[in-house]
Amino acid sequence: MKMSSINEALVPEMMKYRGSLTQALRFVCLNFNIRKLTQQSEAPLYAREVIQCDGESPLVWAKSYLFSADRSTVNAFLGLDGRSLGEQQLFTGDSVSRGPYQFGVCSRGIDKFDLGYEFEKGIARLSKFSWHNHSTTLVLSEIFNENALALLESREEEIHRNFTTYKS
């Protein structure tokens, strides 16, 4: 995969959404699902790689890196399987905050996955989350392909009305 930086003015407004874009995708997709590709569970670094799809069509590739010694947070992270990290841990209360975004462009896409998915070029988004009640950090890298961006942009106003955490 080849990454390059992008002028933030060229980033679609939906990519700057501060809430869960997984929740927004679930809202706009007919058959949204999350498929776990890999998981690493060796303390103190835990990793999870997923592909978010609408039916069989891939929309978002995401990899998260959790740095934590908090057993309950680690267990929740490792037990996600096909559930959303954001909906289960990151946007469930006030104990976690998200730092500023970094954006880029993935120009060659991601190689074909073992499960048969091919992922075309897209806009990459990197964000860091911090827990307030213990020293846990999570780094989340996501690549939204053109289909995901089109779905989100086509219903941006509706998403804005339905999700109170929308802030650009």
C-alpha positions in Angstrom: 0.0 0.0 0.0 1.3 3.4 -0.9 0.3 6.4 1.2 0.7 10.1 0.6 -0.5 13.2 2.4 -3.5 15.2 1.4 -4.5 18.9 1.9 -7.2 18.8 4.6 -9.3 21.2 2.6 -9.7 18.4 0.0 -10.9 15.9 2.6 -14.7 15.3 2.4 -16.6 16.8 5.4 -17.9 13.4 6.4 -14.3 12.2 7.0 -14.0 14.9 9.6 -17.0 13.5 11.5 -16.0 13.2 15.2 -18.4 10.4 16.1 -18.5 6.8 14.9 -18.4 6.5 11.1 -19.1 2.8 11.6 -22.5 3.8 13.1 -23.1 6.2 10.2 -22.3 3.4 7.7 -24.5 1.0 9.6 -27.3 3.6 9.2 -26.9 4.0 5.4 -26.0 0.4 4.4 -28.6 -2.3 3.7 -26.4 -5.2 4.8 -23.6 -3.7 6.9 -21.2 -6.2 8.5 -17.7 -6.3 10.0 -15.3 -9.1 9.3 -12.3 -9.6 11.4 -9.1 -10.3 9.4 -6.4 -10.5 12.0 -5.9 -10.1 15.7 -2.8 -9.9 17.8 -3.0 -10.5 21.6 0.5 -10.1 23.0 0.8 -7.7 26.0 1.2 -4.7 26.1 0.3 -4.2 22.4 -2.9 -5.6 21.0 -3.9 -5.3 17.3 -7.1 -5.9 15.3 -7.6 -5.6 11.6 -11.1 -5.6 10.1 -12.9 -4.9 6.8 -16.3 -3.3 7.0 -18.6 -4.3 4.2 -22.1 -3.7 2.8 -23.0 -7.3 2.0 -19.9 -8.6 0.1 -18.7 -5.1 -1.0 -15.8 -3.8 1.1 -16.1 -0.2 2.3 -13.5 0.4 5.0 -10.3 -1.3 6.0 -9.4 -0.6 9.6 -6.5 -1.6 11.9 -6.4 -0.6 15.5 -3.5 -0.8 17.9 -4.3 -0.9 21.6 -1.6 -0.1 24.2 -3.1 -1.1 27.6 -2.5 -2.8 30.9 -6.1 -2.4 31.9 -7.5 -6.0 31.9 -11.2 -5.0 31.3 -10.3 -2.8 28.3 -8.0 -5.5 26.8 -10.6 -8.2 27.3 -13.3 -6.0 25.7 -11.0 -5.3 22.8 -10.1 -8.9 22.2 -13.7 -10.0 22.5 -15.0 -7.8 19.7 -15.0 -10.4 16.9 -17.4 -8.9 14.3 -18.6 -6.0 16.5 -17.7 -2.4 16.1 -14.8 -1.0 18.2 -16.3 2.4 18.1 -19.8 1.3 19.1 -18.5 -1.0 21.9 -15.6 1.0 23.4 -14.8 4.4 21.9 -18.2 6.2 21.7 -20.0 4.7 24.7 -19.4 7.4 27.3 -17.1 10.2 28.4 -14.1 8.1 29.5 -12.4 8.1 26.1 -11.4 11.1 24.0 -10.2 11.3 20.4 -7.3 13.5 19.4 -6.9 15.4 16.1 -7.1 13.5 12.8 -4.4 13.0 10.3 -5.5 12.4 6.7 -3.8 10.8 3.6 -4.5 9.1 0.3 -3.9 5.4 -0.3 -3.1 5.4 -4.0 -2.5 1.8 -4.8 -5.0 0.1 -2.6 -4.5 -2.8 -0.2 -3.4 -6.1 -1.5 -6.0 -8.8 -1.9 -6.9 -10.3 1.4 -7.0 -14.0 2.2 -10.8 -13.8 2.3 -10.9 -12.7 -1.3 -11.5 -9.0 -0.8 -9.7 -6.5 -2.9 -9.6 -2.9 -1.6 -9.2 -0.1 -4.0 -7.7 3.3 -3.3 -9.3 5.7 -0.8 -8.8 8.3 1.8 -6.9 7.3 4.9 -7.7 8.6 8.3 -5.5 8.2 11.4 -6.7 9.0 14.9 -5.6 8.4 18.5 -7.9 7.7 21.5 -7.0 8.1 25.1 -8.8 6.8 28.2 -9.2 9.3 31.0 -9.5 6.7 33.9 -6.3 4.7 33.1 -3.3 4.9 30.8 -4.7 3.3 27.7 -4.1 4.5 24.2 -5.6 3.3 20.9 -4.3 4.2 17.4 -6.8 3.6 14.7 -6.0 3.7 11.0 -8.8 3.5 8.5 -9.0 3.6 4.7 -12.4 4.6 3.2 -12.8 3.5 -0.4 -14.8 5.5 -2.9 -18.0 3.5 -2.4 -17.9 4.2 1.4 -17.4 7.9 0.8 -20.2 8.0 -1.8 -22.6 6.3 0.6 -21.7 8.7 3.5 -21.8 11.8 1.3 -25.2 10.9 -0.3 -26.9 10.8 3.1 -24.7 13.4 4.9 -27.6 15.6 5.9 -29.6 12.7 7.2 -26.6 11.4 9.2 -26.2 14.9 10.6 -29.8 15.0 11.8 -29.7 11.5 13.3 -26.4 11.6 15.2 -26.0 14.3 17.8 -22.2 14.0 18.0 -21.7 15.3 14.4 -19.0 18.0 14.4 -16.8 18.9 11.5 
